[in-house]
Amino acid sequence: MTVSYTQVVATVSFGGFSKLLFRWKGSIYKLLYKDLLVFCGIYLFFSLLYRFMLTPNQQDMFERIALYCDQFTNTSFIPIPFVLGFYVTAAFNRWWGQYTSFPLPDNLMMAVSGNVHGADEWGRLLRRTLMRYANLSSVLILRSISTRVLRRFPTLDHLVEAGFMTTDELKLFESLHSDFNKYWMPLTWFSNLASRARAEGRVRDDIALRLLMDELNNYRAKCSLLFHYDWISIPLVYTQVVTIAVYSFFAFCLIGRQFLNPKKGYKDHRVDLYIPVYTLLQFFFYNGWLKVAELIINPFGEDDDDFETNQLIDRNIQVSMLAVDDMYHNLAPIEKDKHWGNRHFSIPYTASTAPEARKPAFKGSAFDIRINAEDLEIQPPRKKKNLPLNGSMENGLDSILQQENGVLRGRSLPTLLDVPLHLNVDAVCDSESDIDATDCKDEEKTLVKVVIE
């Protein structure tokens, strides 16, 4: 079962997260303790071998090997954080994508309940059969990717026994030969049955049928996406590189992190502590990081934190049938609400939540900013000057650049060179109302209007 601790961390408190460190189910200790025991056992073996079983000459050789291996325990030689970081990120994105791709029938059942009409037995049968087909499709896809679901429904006969499929449907399902997964077949039945309901008038117009088909396609797309997540994994070479990098790093640590005789004056070996605390912490962090990736790379297994696929199946079939059967045209009496005669009313609070009612409503982060009195004065807009230019481009630009107290000098606006000076006067007169009527009559006169603010 998925380990949930949401309520424990809902409110931040002193030692709140520390309480989670003592949980066993779903913990990193449960995943890692066997690997840690093996690592400690091998490290202890080499330590005892070096201290009590080797001759002085053999100890010298072991020390040289240990110093050589210690060079490779530096993360600059084997970039463990870099390699693991990318791998865990890829695994987490994959895990979240699989979670959001789980086919939930909620949208589809609402469309069926609202658009497949008929309070008689045939109408009820239509709605229940449509949702049974949808749920059957998700069960078929989950049987092919989840070990929990496969153990629950090991054969198609178990699906017949569970009520997801009838005997005749099983025969029809098995009669269609295909080398590939046939999870899509019940969705085809859904499509055909929806078309039949439209022909019978149970679905009253093509818009309602289109809504049903759109929701069906969304449901089918999620089933297909789960199948492809199971089919296409993170490339095996990436997984191998990460695993080899972590294991080789700690293989060098088994010898390179041994405490050598302090009397021989080796660098960084002045104290003999017997227990490599820092190395054990590195093993816990790095190997634990790898275990996290191994855990979430496929959440359809039987780990503590894997998806509860069987409970999701039970939930989906139950709410589907309730929505299209018991809840079909099932409405409470329409009455005036409690605040019908009050335009302004407030909702009561309990004693424990009453202080929240005294808090001012949030109106925006800039709502309460104080503004100086002078900043409140309204300034009239500046008038724009329309300066007609006659003649060539050079003369027109020179006259502009010499105005406004020399703000524009030496052709400092190269973009003005792209302004066309020879315009069609008739076209301009149609859109510009501030040009003289006498100018509009002269079709060969050139005009440029430049606006300087």
N, C-alpha and C positions, 0 to 999 in steps of 0.2 A: 504494500500500500504506500502511496506517495506520502512522504513525511512532510507535514505542514507545521510551520512554526510562526505563521503570520500574526496570530493573536498575541504571541509572546513579545513581539517587537513592534506592536501597534503604537505604543507610547514609549518614547525614549526614557530610560531610567538608569540609575546607577547600577552597574552590573547586569543590565538587561541582556546584553549579548553574551556576557560571560556564562549565563545559565545554559546557553546552548552548547557550550563546550563540553558539558558533562552528559550529553545524550549519546546513546550508543547506536540506535537504529538510524540508518541513513548517514552515519557519521564517517569522517575520513579515517577514524581509528579502525572501524570495521573493515574498510577497504584495504587498509595499509598494514595492519599489524603483522600479517604473515610475511610480507616482504621485508618489514623492518626486523623481524626476528631472524630471518635468513641472513640479512646483511650484518646484523650484530654477531651472529654465530660465526660467519666467515671471518669477520674482522678479529674476533677473539681468537680464532684458530691461528691466524698469522701472528698475532701478538704473542701468544704462548710459544709458537714455534720460534720466533725471534729471540725471546727472552730466555727460554729454558732448554731448547732442543738443538740449537745450532752451535757449532764450534766458533771460536773467535774469528777465524778466517771466513767462515760462512756468514757470520754476523756482519763482517765488513762488506761482503758481497751483497747481502740483503740490504744494508744501509745505502749502498750506491744505487741499487735498484729502486729503493724507496725514494731517494732524492730525485732520481730520473722521472719516476711516475708522478711525483709531486708537481713537476713542471706542467703536466697536462691537466691537473685539477684546477688550474686557473681558468676562469670563464672566458678569457680572451682566446684560448686554444679551442675550447668547445663551447660555443655560445648558447648555453642551455636556456637562459631567459628569453633570448631572441627566438629560438626555434620553438620553444614551448608556447610562448605568447601567441604567435601566429596560429599554431595548431589548435590551441584551446579556443581562440576566437572563431576559427572556422567551424569547430565542433559545436560551439554554443549557437552560432548563427543557424547551423543546420538543425540543432535541437529546437530552437524557437520556431523555425520554419515548419517543422513537422507538427509542432503543437498547434500552430495557427491553421494548418492544413487539415486538421481533423474534421471529417464531415459531420456537421450538426444539422439536424433536419428542421430547425426552428423556423427559418424563413420559408422553407418549402411547405411545411404543415400549415402555416398561416395562409399561404396562397391557396392551398387545397381547401381549407375550411371556408375561406371567403368566396371562392369562385366555382366550386363544384357543388351544385345545389341539389336539393331533394331531401325531404324529411322522411321519405318512405324507405323501405328496406333496401331497394336497389341503390338509392342515393347513398345510404350509409355504407353499403357494400363497396361502392365505387371509391369513396373516400378512404376507407380502411385498407382497401387493396392497393391503392396508389401509395400510401405511406408504408405499407408492408414491403412493397417492391423497393422503395428507397432504402429502407433499413436493411433489407436483404443484401443489397449491393454493398453497403458499408461493411456488413459482417463478412461477406465474401472477400473483400479486399483486406480486412483485418486478419482473417484466417491465414492469408498468405504472407503476412509480415510480422505478426505478433505470436510469440510462442504461447502466451497466456490464452489467447482466443483459440488457437489451434488445439490446445489441450482441452478446452471446453467443448469445442465442436470438431472432433477429429475427422468426421466424415460428413458428407452431405445428408445422410440419413438423420444425423443429430439435428440438423437444421430443420428437417421435416418434423421431427419430434418436438422441437422447440416452438414450432408454429411460424417460422419465418418463410416456409415454403410448403406447398402442398405436394401430394404424390404425383399428380399430373404435371405440375410445374417442374418437378425433379426429372421426370421422364423427358419433358421438352428440353430442359437444360442439358441433359446428358446426350440427347439426340443431335445436338449441334456440335459438330466436330471443329475444334480449333486447337492449334498448337500453343496458343497464348491464354493468359488468364481471362476468364469470361465474366469478370465482375460487372461488366457493363451491360450484360444481358437483361437483368431485371429493370434497368433504367430504360432499355428499349421497350420493354413491356409497359412501363409507365407512360412512355410517349404514345404508344399505340392506344392505350386505354384512355388517355386524355383526349386524343383525337376522336375516339368513339363517343366520349361524353359530350364533346362539342357537337357532333353530328346529331346526338339525341336531344340537344338543347339543355343538358345539365350544366354545361359551360355556355354562358349566354351570348358571348360575342368573341370575336377574334382577339380583342385586346386582352381579355381574361385568359384565353389560351396562350397568348404570347407571354403573359406574366408567368404562367405555370411552366412554360418551356424555358424561360430565362432562369428561373429559380432551379429548375432541374439541371440545366447546364452548369450552373455554379456549383451545385452539389456534386455533379459528375466530375467537374474539374478538380475538386478537392480529393475525391477518391483516386483520380488519376495521379495527382501530385504525390499522394502518399505512396502509391505504387512505384513511382519514379524515384522518390527518396530512398526506397528500399533497394531499387535496382542500381542506381548510380550512387556510389559511396564516395567519400573523400579518397582521392587517389592513394592506392596502396603504398606507392613509393614514399609519399609524404609521411604516412604512418610509420613506415619502416625507418625512415631517417630519424624521426623524433625518438622512437623507441631505442634505436641503436645509440643515439647520442646520449640519452639519459643513462642507459645501462653501462655504456663504455666509460662515462664520466665516473660513475660510482665504482666500477671495476678498478680504475686507477686509484680511486680513493681508498680502496681496501688495503693497498700497500703504501701508496704515497702519503696517506694521512697517519701512518703509524708513528708513535712517539719513539724516537731514537734515543740512544744513551746520551744524556746531557754532558757526561764527562768528555766526550769526544769533540765537543765544541761545534757541532753542526749549526748552521744558520737556522734560526727560528726553532731550535730544538734545545732550549735551555731548561725547560721544565718537563717532567714526565708526569702527565695527568692520568694516564691509563685509559680514560674514557674520552673519546673525541666528541665533545658536546656540539661544537660548531658543525662538524661533519654530519652528525645525526640530525641536526636541525635542517641542514641542506637536503639530506635524504628525505626528510619529512615534507619539506616544501616542494622540491622538484618532483619527486616521485608521486607525491600527493597531487600535484598539478596534472601529471600524466594520468593518474587514476581518474581525475575529474573528467578529462577528455574521453577516456575509455567508457566512463559511465554514461555520458550524455550523447555519445556519437550514435547510439541506437537506443532510443527510449522505449522500444516495444519488446523488451525482454522481461526478466523477472527480478530485476534489482529493486531495492527499496524505493528508489526515486523514479522508477519507470512509470509510464502512463498507466492509469487504471482503465484499461481498454474494456474489460468485462463490465465494470460498473457503468462506463459510458454507453455500452450497448444496451444495458438494462434501462438506463435513463432515457435514451433516445426512443426506444420502442414504446415505453410507457407514455411519455409526453406526446408522442406522435398520435397515438390512438385516442388519448384524452382530448387533444386539440380538435381532431376531425370528427369525433363521435360524440362524446359527452358534452363537449363545449360548443357543438354546432347549434347555432341559434339559441344558445343558452345565455340569456341575459337577465340580470336582476331588474326589478321594477325601476323605471325611470322616475326619479323623484327630485324635487328641489333640494339643492345642497343646504347645509346648515347655515351658510352665510349668504343665502339668497337675497335677503333684504338689506344687507350691509355693503355699501360700496367700499368702506375702509374697515378692514378687520385684521386681526393678528391671530396667529396660531399659538396655543398655549405651550408652555414649557413645563417640564417636571422640576422638582425642587433642585435636583443635582445639576440641571442644565440652565436654570434661570439666569445665572450671571451672563450667559451668552446673549441674552435678549437686550442687555444694556450696552452692548458693544455697538459703536456706530457702523452703519453699513458702508462697505467699501465702494467708493465712487470713482476711483482712478488715482494713480500714483501722483499725478500733477494737480489734483483737484485743490489741495490745500496750500499750494505754493503762494507766498506773499509777493506782490508786485508793487514796485515804487509808484508814487503818484505821478511822477513825470513820465513813466512808461505807459501810463494810461491815456495820455494825450493823443488825440487823433491828428495825424499829419495829412494835409491834403496831397493828393497824388501829383507828381510832376507832369507837366505838359510835354507831350512828344512833339518834336519838330520835324516837319516834313520838308526836306530840302531837295527841290528839283535840280538836277544837274544837266546842263546842255553841253554839247561838244563831245570831244573825244574822251576816252577813259582816263588818260593822264590828267587832263584839265579838271575832270570831275573829281578825281581822287585828291588832287592838290587842293581844291577848294574845301573839301571835307576835312582834310588833315590840318588845315590852317584855322579851323574854327574850334569852339569850346576851349579856349585858352590853351591851345597846344596839347590837349590830352592825347590826341592821336598825332603822331609825328612819324615822318620818314617811312610811310607805307608800312606801319606796324601791324596792319591787319591784312595778311596775305589772302585771307579768304574773301576779301572784297573784290579781289581780282577776278573771281569767278562769277560776279554778278553781271548778267547780260545787260548791256546798255541800250541796244537797239531792240526795243519792244514793239509789238504790234499795238498801235494806239487804240484801235477799235476794241481789242480784247481787254486792254487796261481800262478803257472808259466804261466798259460794261460792269467791272467789279470795283472800281475806285470812284467814289462819289465826290472826292475833294479836288478833282482836276477840272480846270476851266473848260467851259463848253467850247471856247474858241480853239483851245488846244486839241480837243477831240476831233475837230473838223479837219485838222491837218494830218493826213494819214502818213506822211513821210517824216514827221517830226519825231526825233528820238527823245526818250524819256527814261530817267532813272530816279527812283525814289529811295532815299536812304534815311532810315529812322535812327536818330541819335537821342539817347535818353539822357 
